Amino acid sequence: MTQDNPTWGIVCTTRAPLDEILRFAAYHIDLGVDRLHLFLDGPNRRAVRVLRQHPKIEIRVCNEAFWQRRGIERPEKHQVRQSHNATFIYRQTDLDWLLHIDIDEFLWPITPVQAILSKIPADVPAARIRPIEALSGQDDMYKAYIPSGPDRVRLVEQIYPNYGGFVLGGFLSHVQGKLFVRSGLKDLKDRIHNIHQNNQLLPITTELPQIELCHRHAPDWDHWQAHFRFRLERGSYQPGMAPNVARHKGGLNMHELLSWIEAEQGERGLRAFYDELSGADPDVRNRLQAHGLLRHRPLKLEEKRAKHFPRSS
């Protein structure tokens, strides 16, 4: 059996400035989200004042008092804070489905999200949506996710001849995507890219190709540079991550790869890496187009912000 008219919500933990939060919120409100749970990972009084006025938004400030009420010390890693917040909402939600995404991720469904979720069989606990990644300096253009398979490595190395052999799927960020999780599962913990039940990884085999996750991880060089050091030390490029390619095949994780490039070639080398993997290099864009891997996804973020938050300009 499937489910008629399911409700769905989004959880997001962020330290972004108000304008970014408003664009993210407005876009997903426009998509029909039933509830948007925003956790502010730092003080932002103006954001609280503006966002709390919208009936679809629940906002929480993750200050010292917030963590005291939870009965734990504030986790040092932001990934742990994200997981805690997503699990906290999951265990009390009255919605049918929940999704945790970041402030730079935007859903692109081919039909209304509610209609897509309504067709998922009742025995499926969660469904995965895969990312597409923004091209540098190309408004509304993204490179497509390349499914895992025997041809992916060859294709990625062909498109990105210098660094494709080191970077999984040719993406600067994750290829795992994010999960729509059905509510009501007992002893569940949200781990952002995966979920655990009874402290065991719950395998997710259902995917939703009808929804893409537009990930604006590095839309231009300045953005990538501004976030580079944090990502290298504590974020998506931090030490200890699994290598993108098997060790016995010479694989490095992103921390090792980027640290090596920076040590050997400095900013010039990092820029060459970024230009290739972000598609700033026109030859890379031509190869993506030749393989049918370009996607035009006009999000119209500012237009939707003005529509849903007209007094915030």
Summary of the structure (lengths in Angstrom):
residues: 313
radius of gyration: 19.6
end to end distance: 45.8
largest distance: 57.4
contacts: 923
relative contact order: 0.16
helix: 37%
strand: 20%
